Amino acid sequence: MFCSVSMKGNISSIPSNQTAKMTSLNVFTISLHGMFSTIGIIENLLILGVVGFHVRRSVISIWILNLAASDMLATCSLPFFTLYMARGNTWTLGNTFCRINSSIFFLNMFVSGFLLAAISLDRCLVVLKPVWAQNYRNTQLVGRVCGVIWAMAVVFTIPFYIFRDTIVLPDGKILCYYNYAQLLPSEPYDLGSLCKHRKEALAFMKLFLAFLIPLLVIILSYAAVNARLARRGCRRPFRFVRLVIAVVVTFILCWAPYHLFIVIEVIAPTGSSAQKLAGRALPIAATIGFLNSVLNPILYVFSCPDLCHKIRHSLGAVMESVLAEDLAELRRRSTARSSISTSEMVLKPKNSITNMTLNTEVQEHD
């Protein structure tokens, strides 16, 4: 059983003739998703490998590592979303994995917003409270902050995990979507009103906690930094600040459409053209949200020449290591063969001398 209020807008937003249209479009869309997924996984693995093992541990590297870890989770969940589209927008991987896969999407949304807000506050404190930053800002503190961020993101993701479900439609398709008619209260209630309140609560929770509040913190932090630097007559900012600004702008462009259409779907009257438009646009907006996890590693590389150099150096070191191991193996085998050949050459003369001596002794005895 699912709440008709929560699903009516979404089901009505998919016209009966849309399936035919989607089959021609899906070839390109699915290929694009597959490409995004492959590129994103490779990129984030490179960032995690290089920053994790080849960059000196610092406050900046810890921020980047946590962002890359969140993006890695999102890009790893993208192939299953691609499979969902490839099978005609029907979910075939079971209820539990539907909840897990969807929760990873929301977890990445919360972690990205919280981390970007924390990074902005960090830069603000460095400029406004340099003495405090010098004394207390270290990798241990930042590591603990990142741990708290991940814990908060997990807590806020729990409701999305609980209310996610697989729903069989009349046409046989299986949706991996919200089912608000779960964990019903024991006292009397109106199911339609309850589902509507739950839907609104989750939508505005995402909007405020994962987007608007982090965005406000980011804007205020950089406004304070710019004001202080302007008063000091200092040049604007470091290379890392350029990276943060690029990541933040990408975050806004990628996530704003998703939250906009979620709000439209919630507040628009049931069955209205606005709600139907939001229902059609949400899958595309979710794809753009996934794109944020693919673009972030590119921004790290192009905004940080040192990181780009590290990646090239690391890849070169890996190739050199592989080639060195192959050469060492070839040399070892060649040395072993040479030693065997030498031993045979040494043994042959010895055997010949022994045979000649034995023959001589036999002849003398005869």
C-alpha positions in Angstrom: 0.0 0.0 0.0 1.2 3.5 -0.8 -0.2 6.9 -0.2 -2.2 8.1 -3.1 -1.5 11.7 -2.3 2.3 11.2 -2.4 2.3 9.3 -5.7 -0.6 10.8 -7.6 1.4 13.7 -8.9 4.3 11.6 -9.9 2.2 9.0 -11.7 0.0 11.5 -13.5 3.1 13.3 -14.6 4.1 10.3 -16.8 1.8 10.3 -19.9 0.9 7.0 -21.4 2.6 7.9 -24.7 5.8 9.0 -23.0 7.2 5.4 -23.0 7.5 5.4 -26.8 9.2 8.8 -26.7 11.6 7.7 -24.0 12.8 4.6 -25.8 14.3 6.8 -28.6 15.7 9.2 -26.1 17.0 6.6 -23.7 19.8 5.3 -25.9 21.5 8.7 -25.7 20.6 9.3 -22.0 21.7 5.9 -20.9 25.0 6.2 -22.8 25.5 9.6 -21.2 24.8 8.1 -17.7 27.2 5.3 -18.4 29.9 7.7 -19.5 29.3 10.0 -16.4 29.5 6.9 -14.2 32.8 5.6 -15.6 34.5 9.0 -15.7 33.3 9.9 -12.2 34.5 6.7 -10.6 37.9 6.9 -12.3 38.3 10.6 -11.4 37.4 10.2 -7.8 39.6 7.1 -7.4 42.5 9.2 -8.7 41.8 12.0 -6.3 41.5 9.6 -3.4 44.6 7.7 -4.3 46.8 10.8 -5.0 45.6 13.0 -2.1 45.4 10.0 0.2 48.8 8.5 -0.4 50.9 11.1 -2.3 50.0 14.4 -0.7 51.3 15.5 2.7 48.4 15.4 5.2 47.1 19.0 5.7 43.8 20.8 6.4 43.2 21.3 2.7 43.9 17.7 1.8 41.5 16.5 4.5 38.7 18.7 3.1 39.4 17.5 -0.5 39.6 13.8 0.6 36.1 14.0 2.3 34.6 15.7 -0.7 36.1 13.1 -3.0 34.8 10.3 -0.8 31.3 11.6 -0.9 31.5 12.1 -4.7 32.9 8.5 -5.0 29.9 7.1 -3.2 27.5 9.0 -5.5 29.3 8.0 -8.7 29.3 4.4 -7.6 25.5 4.5 -7.2 25.0 6.0 -10.6 25.4 2.7 -12.6 22.3 1.3 -10.8 20.3 4.4 -11.7 21.5 3.9 -15.2 20.3 0.3 -15.1 17.0 1.5 -13.8 16.6 3.7 -16.9 17.9 1.0 -19.3 15.2 -1.4 -18.1 12.5 1.0 -19.0 12.3 3.0 -15.7 11.5 -0.1 -13.6 13.5 -1.2 -10.5 14.5 -4.8 -10.4 17.1 -4.9 -7.7 14.8 -5.4 -4.7 13.4 -3.2 -1.9 16.5 -3.1 0.3 18.9 -2.0 -2.4 16.3 0.5 -3.6 16.5 2.2 -0.2 20.3 1.9 0.0 21.0 3.3 -3.5 18.6 6.2 -3.0 20.0 6.9 0.4 23.5 7.3 -1.0 22.2 10.0 -3.3 20.7 11.9 -0.4 23.8 11.3 1.8 26.0 12.8 -0.9 23.7 15.8 -1.1 23.9 16.5 2.7 27.7 15.8 3.0 28.5 18.1 0.0 26.4 21.0 1.4 27.8 20.6 4.9 31.4 20.3 3.7 31.3 23.3 1.5 29.8 25.3 4.3 32.5 24.1 6.7 35.3 24.9 4.2 33.9 28.4 3.8 33.8 28.9 7.6 37.4 27.5 7.7 38.7 30.1 5.3 36.7 32.8 7.1 38.3 31.9 10.4 41.8 31.9 8.9 41.3 35.5 7.7 39.2 36.9 10.6 40.9 35.0 13.5 44.5 34.3 12.3 45.8 33.8 15.9 43.1 31.3 16.8 43.7 29.5 13.5 47.4 29.4 14.0 46.9 27.8 17.5 43.9 25.5 17.1 43.4 24.9 13.4 45.0 21.5 12.6 44.4 18.2 10.9 43.0 16.6 14.1 40.4 19.3 14.5 39.3 19.2 10.9 39.2 15.4 11.0 36.8 15.5 13.9 34.7 18.2 12.1 34.4 15.9 9.1 33.4 13.0 11.3 30.6 15.1 12.8 29.5 16.2 9.3 29.3 12.6 8.1 27.4 11.6 11.3 24.9 14.4 10.8 24.4 13.6 7.1 23.7 9.9 8.0 21.1 11.0 10.7 19.3 13.3 8.2 19.4 10.5 5.5 17.6 8.0 7.8 14.0 9.4 7.0 14.7 9.1 3.3 15.8 5.5 3.8 12.7 4.7 5.9 10.2 6.2 3.4 11.8 4.7 0.3 10.0 1.7 -1.2 9.4 -0.3 -4.3 5.9 0.3 -5.7 4.3 -1.8 -8.4 2.3 0.3 -10.9 -0.8 -1.0 -12.8 1.3 -1.2 -16.0 3.7 -3.7 -14.3 6.6 -1.2 -13.8 8.2 -1.0 -10.4 9.1 2.4 -9.0 11.8 3.1 -6.5 10.1 6.0 -4.9 8.6 7.4 -1.7 6.0 5.5 0.3 4.8 7.8 3.1 2.2 5.2 4.3 4.7 3.5 6.5 5.2 3.7 10.3 1.7 4.9 10.8 0.6 6.4 14.2 -1.6 4.4 16.5 -4.0 7.3 17.2 -6.7 8.2 14.6 -5.3 10.1 11.6 -6.2 11.2 8.1 -3.9 9.2 5.7 -4.0 11.8 2.9 -3.1 14.7 5.3 -0.4 12.6 7.0 1.3 11.7 3.7 1.1 15.3 2.5 2.8 16.6 5.7 5.5 13.9 5.5 6.2 14.8 1.8 6.4 18.5 2.6 8.6 17.9 5.6 11.2 15.8 3.7 11.2 18.2 0.7 11.8 21.3 2.8 14.3 19.5 5.0 16.4 18.8 1.9 16.0 22.3 0.6 17.0 24.0 3.9 19.6 21.7 5.3 21.3 20.5 2.1 21.1 23.7 0.1 19.8 27.0 1.5 21.6 27.0 4.9 25.0 25.9 3.4 24.6 28.4 0.7 23.9 31.2 3.2 26.9 30.2 5.3 29.1 30.2 2.2 27.9 33.6 1.0 28.3 35.2 4.5 31.7 33.6 5.0 33.1 34.9 1.7 31.5 38.3 2.2 33.2 38.6 5.5 36.5 37.5 4.1 36.3 40.0 1.2 35.4 42.8 3.5 38.3 42.1 5.8 40.8 41.8 2.9 39.4 45.0 1.4 40.0 46.9 4.7 43.5 45.6 4.9 44.2 46.5 1.3 45.3 42.8 0.6 45.1 41.1 -2.7 42.3 38.7 -3.2 42.8 35.4 -2.5 44.7 32.2 -2.7 44.7 29.4 -5.3 42.6 27.3 -3.0 40.0 30.0 -2.6 39.6 29.9 -6.4 39.1 26.2 -6.2 36.4 26.6 -3.5 34.6 29.2 -5.4 34.5 27.0 -8.5 33.3 24.1 -6.5 30.6 26.2 -4.8 29.3 27.6 -8.1 29.2 24.1 -9.5 27.3 23.0 -6.4 24.7 25.7 -6.9 24.2 25.1 -10.6 24.0 21.3 -10.2 21.6 21.2 -7.1 19.4 24.3 -7.6 17.2 22.7 -10.4 16.6 19.6 -8.3 15.4 21.5 -5.2 13.4 23.9 -7.3 11.4 21.1 -9.0 11.0 19.3 -5.7 9.4 22.4 -4.1 7.2 22.9 -7.2 6.0 19.3 -7.0 5.2 19.7 -3.3 3.4 23.1 -3.4 1.6 22.8 -6.8 -2.0 21.6 -6.8 -2.4 17.9 -7.5 -2.7 17.2 -11.2 -1.8 20.7 -12.2 0.4 21.5 -15.2 3.2 22.7 -12.8 3.2 19.5 -10.9 3.3 17.5 -14.2 6.2 19.6 -15.4 8.0 19.0 -12.1 7.4 15.3 -12.3 8.9 15.2 -15.8 11.8 17.4 -15.0 12.9 15.7 -11.7 14.8 12.8 -13.3 16.7 15.2 -15.4 17.4 17.5 -12.4 18.6 14.4 -10.4 21.0 13.6 -13.2 22.4 17.2 -13.1 22.8 16.7 -9.3 24.8 13.5 -10.0 26.9 15.6 -12.4 28.2 17.6 -9.5 30.1 14.5 -8.3 31.7 14.1 -11.8 32.7 17.8 -12.1 34.3 18.3 -8.7 37.5 16.2 -9.4 37.9 18.1 -12.7 37.8 21.3 -10.7 40.4 20.0 -8.2 42.8 19.2 -11.1 42.4 22.4 -13.1 42.3 24.7 -10.1 45.3 23.1 -8.5 48.3 22.7 -10.8 50.2 21.0 -8.0 47.5 18.3 -7.8 47.6 17.9 -11.5 51.4 17.4 -11.3 50.9 14.9 -8.5 48.5 12.9 -10.5 50.8 12.8 -13.5 53.7 11.9 -11.2 51.7 9.2 -9.5 50.5 7.7 -12.7 54.1 7.8 -14.0 55.3 6.2 -10.8 52.8 3.5 -11.1 53.8 2.7 -14.7 57.4 2.9 -13.7 56.8 0.5 -10.8 55.0 -2.0 -13.1 57.7 -1.7 -15.8 60.4 -2.0 -13.1 58.8 -5.2 -11.7 58.5 -6.6 -15.2 62.1 -5.8 -16.0 63.3 -7.2 -12.7 61.3 -10.4 -13.4 62.9 -10.7 -16.9 66.4 -10.1 -15.5 65.8 -12.6 -12.7 64.7 -15.2 -15.3 67.6 -14.3 -17.6 70.1 -14.6 -14.7 68.6 -17.9 -13.7 68.9 -19.3 -17.2 72.4 -18.0 -17.5 73.4 -19.7 -14.2 71.9 -23.0 -15.4 73.7 -22.8 -18.7 77.0 -22.0 -16.9 76.5 -24.9 -14.5 75.9 -27.2 -17.4 79.0 -26.0 -19.2 81.1 -26.5 -16.0 79.6 -30.0 -15.4 80.2 -31.2 -18.9 84.0 -30.8 -18.8 84.2 -32.4 -15.4 82.2 -35.4 -16.6 84.4 -35.7 -19.7 87.6 -35.7 -17.5 86.0 -38.3 -15.2 85.1 -40.6 -18.1 88.6 -40.3 -19.6 90.2 -41.2 -16.3 87.9 -44.2 -15.8 88.7 -45.4 -19.3 92.4 -45.1 -18.8 92.2 -47.0 -15.5 90.2 -49.8 -17.1 92.7 -50.1 -20.0 95.7 -50.2 -17.6 93.9 -52.9 -15.6 93.3 -55.0 -18.7 
